Amino acid sequence: MPDLSAIDTVRAIADPVHDVGTAIYLSPDVAARAETGGYANPFAFYFAGRGGMLGDVDADVVAAVFGWFNPDVVSALYAEGRDVHGARGAGERMMEATALWGDDHLAGVDADVLARFVELAERLVDGAEASGLPLFAAWRSRPRASSVPGRAAQLCQILREWRGAVHLVATTAVGLSPLEAILTNEGPGQAAFFGWPEPFPDCGAISHRHAEAEEITDRLCAVQVERLLSRGERAELVAGVVEIAGVALAG
């Protein structure tokens, strides 16, 4: 097993962790379980379930920790979802739906690889500094599944929330507003998906700030990886993430 630097580890897991987490959030399985639980609108479940990890907070708090969504969209969909089982209840159901997704979709991952991923990912997320990262801290505080695949799926989502929270700090640090952070990265299509109305401002003159924010994100995450995992363990973590993503995203 090759050794990996902390920064290379952070960069190697960023995209697959993001993609697995997105697949969970947008999964038809999760939407079906949400509907069975009374959430007719899967996006209301997303906002209430993800934001509900914080407990019974106001919508403006959720908008602040989500970062890049139009606050008006957050307010409406969070309220709709919270009305079903409350904020904390939505968070509990999101953790459960994530674990069940893992049970369904990660059975094809080598058992030893999956178990080692869980061991290393837990050491990382439980040991990482969480100051200024309330949504990440909230996610990692919730009880995790007893099954290895279910726990692995939850840890993928917690890792995603970790980088996302750090990146929100970074985009703020380089002076990007939420809308500017989207436009300098994924562009107008994603801004519209996040609920922002046109016309969009021209962000060409500040597009370099996105690269600056990514560098800060990588560096801050790498500090924790350097502290918590050996070089060999980092390579094992990357191998686990890559295999999980390969299996989970194959379909």
N, C-alpha and C positions, 0 to 999 in steps of 0.2 A: 504494500500500500504506500503510495508516494506521500511525502510530506507536503503540506499546503500552508502558505502564509495566511494570516488572518484576513488580509484584504482580498486575497484571491478566493478565500472561502466565502466571504460575504457576497462577492460578485457572482460566484458560481451558483449560489442558492437563490439569489434574488428573483430571477424570472420564473424558475419552476415553482418556487413557493407561492409567488403571486398567482401563477396560473392555476395551481391546485386550489388555492383559496377561492379564486373567482369561480372555478368549476363547482365548488361546494355551494357557494352563495347562490349561483344561478341554476343549480341542479333541479331538473324536474322532480326528482325524488324528494328533495327538500321542500319544494313548492307543494307537492302532494301531501306531505306530512303536515305542512303548515295549514293547508286547507282543511285537513281532517281535524286539526286543533282549533279551527274556528277562524283562521285568517284567510278570508276570501281573496285578498290582494297579496300576492307574494312579496311585493315591494314594501308593503306595510310591515310584513313579518321581518324583512331584511332590516329596515330602519329600527323597529322596536326591539328585535332580537339582538342586533349588534349593539345598538345604543343602550339597551336595557341591561347590559353587563354592568353599567355604572350604577344601577339601582334606579329609584324613582326620582329622576332629575328632569328639569325643564328642557324643552326642545332646543332652546338656545345653547344649552350646555352640550347637547348632542351635536348640534351643528358645529360648535367650536372644536370638538374632538374629531369629528369626521373630516373637517378641514376644507374640502374642495367642492362640496355640494352647495347648490343654491340654498341658503337657509330657509327660504319659503317652502321649498320642496321637503326639506328635512322636517320642518314643523308640521306640515300637513300629514305626511306619511307616518311619522313617529306617533303623532296623536292618534291616527287611525289604528295603528298596531297596538298601541298601549291600551286602548279601550277594550281590547279582547281579553287579555289576562294580566294586565298591568305590565309595567316595564320589567320588573325583576322576573315575573313569570315568563315574559317573552325571552329574556336572556337564558333562562333555564331550558326553554324549549329549543333555542338555537344551539346550545351546547349538546342537547340530546340528539337533535337532527344531524348535527355535524358528526357525532359518534356513529350514528346509524349509517350515515353515508360512508364512513370509513369501513364499517363492517361489510357493507355491500360492495364497495369498489376497491378495497385494498387487499382482498383475500389472495390475489395473485402475486403479491410481493413476497419474496423469500422471507420466511419467518425469522431467520436469524438477522437478516438485514433490517427488517422492520423493528425487531426488538432493540437492536443496537441504535437505530435512529431514535426511538423513544427515549432510551437512556441518555443519549447525548443531547437531544433537543430539550429534554427536561432540565438537564444541568444548565444549558444555555439560557432558556427563558426564565427559569427560576432564580438564576444567579445574576442576570443582567440588571444593571442600574435602570430604575424606572422613573427617576425624577423628571418631571415635565412630560410624562407619557401616561396620562391617566387611563386611556382606553386599553392600552397594552396591560397596564397593571390590573385593570378590572378583569380582562379576559383570563389572565394567568391565575387570578385568585379563585376562579370557579372550580368546583370539584370536577375531576376528569373521569373518563370512562374506565371500567375495569378491563375491557377487552383491548388487546394490543392494537388491532386495526382502528378501532374507534378512538383510542387515545392518540394514535399517530395522526389521524385526521384533525383532531382538536389541536394538536401541537403544530401542525402545518398552519392552521388558522392563527394560532397565537404568534408564530414566527412572522406571518404576514402582517399581523397587527403591530408587531414590534417594529419592523422596518417602516411600515406606513406611518406610525407615530413619530419615529425619528425623522422621516422625510418631511413631515409637516413642520417639525421644528426647523429643519434645514431650509425649506422654501420660505418660511417666515423670516429666517435669519438673513437671507439674501435679498429680502425686500419684495418678494412676490406676493400679491394678493391671491386669494383662492382661485379666482378666475384666471389671473395671469399665470398661475402655476400650471393650470391645465392647458392654456393656449400655447405656452412655451414648450410643452411636452407633447401631448397627444393631439392637440389642435381643436378646431371648431366642432368637429363631430362629437368628440368626447365632452366638450363643454355643453353642448346641447343635451347630451345624454344625462349630464349631471344637473340639468334643470336650469341652465343659464339662458336668458333670452338674447336673441340677436337684436341689434348689430353688435358684433364683437370688436373690441379695440385691436388695433394693429400693435402686436408685441414684438415686432422684428428687432427693435432697438434694444430690447432687454432679453432676447432669446438666450444669450449666453448665461444668464442667471440659472437656467435649468441645469446646465452642466455643473455649475458651481454647487447647486443644491445636492445633486447626485454625489459629488465628491465628498461633501460634508457628511451625507448620509452613510456612505461607505466607510468613511473614517471613524465616525462615532460608533457604528455597529462593530467595526473591526477591533476597537478598543476592548469591547466585551468578549469577543471571540478569542482574542489574544490572552485575556486573563483567565478564561474559563475552560478552554480546550487546548490540548497539546496539538502539535502539528499533525501527528498521525491521526488523532481523533477528528480533526477538521476534515481530513480526507475521507474518513468513514462517514461523517455527517453528510458531506457532499454526495457520496455514493448512495446513501440512503435516500436523500432528496431526489436524486436523478432517477432512481428505480421507482420510487413512489410516483413521481410525475409521469414516467413512462407507462406505468400500469393505469394510473387514474385517468390519464388524458387520451389513452389509446382509443377509447370508444367515442 
